[in-house]
């Protein structure tokens, strides 16, 4: 993996991450109250695990991001 830090205003780098945060807030944050900071941190960690390992995505051939990553890794070997 290579880090890419492009110039300010390059939305192509920022777009996927903004999309993820929007999805996360819509699915696990809005309409819920977290009583402590630790409860919120745990909910975010749980959601990221769910998103990566359990939530299938249509734009990834209806597999999870981890399954898609592993498939691409095998194809490039």
Steps between C-alpha positions, in 0.01 A plus 500: 500500500633845411394817674378773267479857620405721211432870492210679664187490288567158349162347575587172329707407806242620750179372340509133603576586862226763514260240360599252770452754783159593359393136485630433850318798649177407324513133606630521856508855631192702409192435717715347775640638823829388648531562871880496516794565274610138550159374383530710183856381434389137544205554265732648234746211535217247475357674194837509322539127566146436372556719192828329413417138577122452481325772296480398133519775242351505154786698346743227618326212324271440803777397737648666808796738459731243661382223265548733203850594621598136550365408155702778335809400697473141372446622143818707511715216641 
